[in-house]
Amino acid sequence: MKRTLVFSTLFLFFALVLVSCQDDFLERRPDDQIDAEQVFTRYVKANQLVTDIYAQVKAANRPLVYFVHFSTAPATDECEGSTVEGGITNKFNSGDWGPNAMPDRSDGGQYWNGLYSKIRQTNVFLEGVRKYKTPDNPLQEGDLDRRIGEVYFMRAYLHYLAARMYGEIVYVDRVVQATDPMNFKKESFHSIVGKIARDCDSAYARVPGLWSGTDFGRIDKGACLGLKAMARWMAATPLWNGGTLAGDTRQFKSEYSYNQTRWAQARDAAKAVLDFKADGIPRYSLYVGHDASDFKDDAGVNNNNSKVYARLWDLYHSMDAYQKEAVFFVTRDKDNNWQGDVYPPSSGGSARQMPVQEQVDEYEYIAPNGYGYPVYDSRAKADGYDDENPYESVKRDPRFYRDIVYHGSTFKGKVINTAEGSDRVGATNSTTTGYFLRKILRESWNRDKSFAINGPPVWRLPEFMYIYCEGVNETTGPNAEIADLLNQVRKRSFMAPIAPEAVSNKKLMSEYIQRERRVELFYENNRIWTTRLYLEPSAETELAKEQNWQSAGSTNDERSQKAWPYPKTQRMVNGMRPVEDPNGKIVIGTKKYKMRRFFIENRVFLAPRHYLFPIMQSELQRTPTLLQNPGW
C-alpha cells in the first residue's frame, strides 16, 4: 500500500519577525537594519526566511480550503455549500460581497492585502541577500543560489495568484518603504504575464530539475515551466484575448483584442512542461498504478461494489502518483475533520459541500460504439441513457463513480439511500442536491481517528496536456496528436476515447477539451477561474440555454426536468432526487425508485462585476492611483 506524503521539512513555520504578514504592503514601517544584517549575514537565518515564505505561499492557495472552511467548488456550478461556518460560499452565490466587506471568515491570506504582504517578504529576501552578500551554505555549496531561485518563483507565483483574482494588478519587485510615495498603478494583464515569465526564467536558471528525498516538493525547473504555462494560458483565454466584457472599465482594455499569438505562446509553454526532462529522463508521466481489475480501497478491501478503481483513488494519495505528475503542490491541506465534513450522515458526516447536477451531467457515458459522449447529446437516449436511471442505465465515466456518492451507490460498504433515513435529501446535515462528495476521500479512514491528508496538487500533468491541446486547436486546428493526448488521460481513467469526428471538427474538439478539464479537475480549485476566463456567464450560447430554461415550464422543477443541458451562467444550480415508483429501475431494499431532477436555487452573477474580485475600498483610499475593477 502506498505511503502517504510526508514533507515535514518543507513547510515548517519559523518565528521570524523581520517581516510582518499582517501589515498592509502599502503601509510599512522601516525595517530594522540591525535585525536585517543579523539575518542576512548568516545562511541559516536567511534559509529560515525562505522556509517561512514557503509556508505563506502554501496558505495563499490551498485547494481544499481556499475560503478557510470551504473549497471554491460551492461558489461555482460544481457544488452547493451548507450553511455552517456562516455559509461562506452561499454569500458569494447571493452577491453578498464587495469592496467594503468580504464574507466573514473567508480570508485565508488569498486576498489583495495578504498576497502583497507575502510578495513583500520575497522582495525583502532578494534585496537582503544582495545587500548583505549572504554567504552560501557551508555544508552544501550552491544552496543559496537555489534559495534565491525558489524565491523568484514564489514572487512570480504570488503575482500570478493576484492577477488570476484581480486581473490588472501592480507588479512589485522591490521593498516598499513607509516613506515611499503611494502612487502605485496597475499594469496591463499581458505586461504582468511577461514579468511573471521573467521571474520564472530567473528561478529556472537556479533551481534543480528535480529534488529528491526529503526535499521532494521544493520548487524545481518543472514548476517554473508550469507557472509560465499557466500564466500564458490565462493570457490567451477570452477574458484577456478577444472576449467582450459589457461595461468594461479596465484600464488597458484596448490591449485585449484577439491575438492568436497568445494561444501559440500558451501552446509552446505547455509543451515545454510535457517535454521537460530531468537528468535526461522525462520528468512527468501519467500515473497508471493498479489495473482494471483492482477496486480495493487503501485498506485492501472492495467496499464500493467494484465501481471505484484503485488507480483513481491513489492519484491523490500515492507518493508514486505525486512524483510522476504533480507539477506544483502544497501538502497537508486538511485533516480528519475535513473528511468528516463531507461524509454522508450515515457515516457520521455533515455534508458540507455537495456536488450539483450541473457537474454530474458533464461526466460522459460510454456508447455502444466504444466512444464517450455527454448524456445530453442527441444520441444518448438511443444509446440507452435513461434520465430516471442515470447512473446505471449506461456506464458513466469511471471518474464519476470516484467523485460522486449518489442514490444507490455503495459507500464504505453500505448502499446510500437519499430517499429516507439520515441521508435523505434535505435531512439534517444531509445533502440538499441528492449527492455527496467522494473525490479525495480515503474511505477506510474513520473521522474519529486523527490523520492528515493531502489536497490535490495545485497543478497536475493533465492540466498542461489540456492547455497544449487547446493551443493547437486554436492555432492550427484539431488533429490526431491532440486527440491522442486527451485519450491518454481518459485511458488512464479507464474511460472510452473521444468521438473520432472531433479530430476534424474544431468546435467539437473544443467541447471535449473543456469537458475533460471540468471532469478531470473537478474540486481542484479550477472551475471558479475557468468559467470567468472563458466568459461563460455572458456567452451567447449559455444565455440562450438560460432563456430556454426560463421558458421551459411554469415551475422551476418543471424547467429543471425539461431544459438541460443547463446554462453555465452561474445563476442557478439543480439536483436529482429519488422518487418511489413500482416501475423504477433503482432497487434499494424492498423499494424501487426513479430519479427526478429538481431546482435548488437561483444565484447571483453580474457582468462585468463578478468576473474579477474587488479591490478593497481601504486599499483604494490609501492609494488613489489604483482604479477599482469593472462593476464594483
Buried (B, 14 or more C-beta within 10 A) or exposed (E): EBEBBBBEEBBEEEEBEBBEBEBBBBBBEEBEEEEBEEBBBBBEBBBBBBBBBBBBBBBBBBBBBBBBBBBBBBBBBBBBBBEBBEBBBBBBBBEEBBBEEBBEEBEBBBBBBBBBBBBBBBBBBBBBBEEBEBEBBEEEEEBBBBBBBBBBBBBBBBBBBBBBBBBBBBBBBEBBEEEEEEEBEBBBBBBBBBBBBBBBEBBBEBBBBBBEEEBBBBBBBBBBBBBBBBBBBBBBBBBBBBBEBEEBEBBBBEBBEEBEEBBBBBBBBBBBBBEBEBEEEEBBBBBEBBEEEBBBBBEEEBBBBEBBBBBBBBBBBBBEBBBBBBBBBBBBBBEBEBBBBBBBBBBEBBBBBBBBBBBBBBBBBBBEEEBBBBBEBEEBEEBEBBBBBBBBBBBBBBBBBBBBBBBBBBBBEEBBBBBBEBBBBEBEBBBBBBBBBBBBBBBBBBBEEEEBBBBBBBBBBBBBBBBBBBBBBBBEEBBEEBBBBBBBBBBBBBBBBBBEEBBEBEEBBBBBBBBBBBBBBBBBBBBBBBBBBBBBBBBEEBBEBBEBBEEBBEEBBBBBBEBBBBBBBBBBBBBBBBBEBEEBBBEBEEBBBBBBBBBBBEBBBBBBBBBBBBBBBBBBEBBEEBBBBBBB
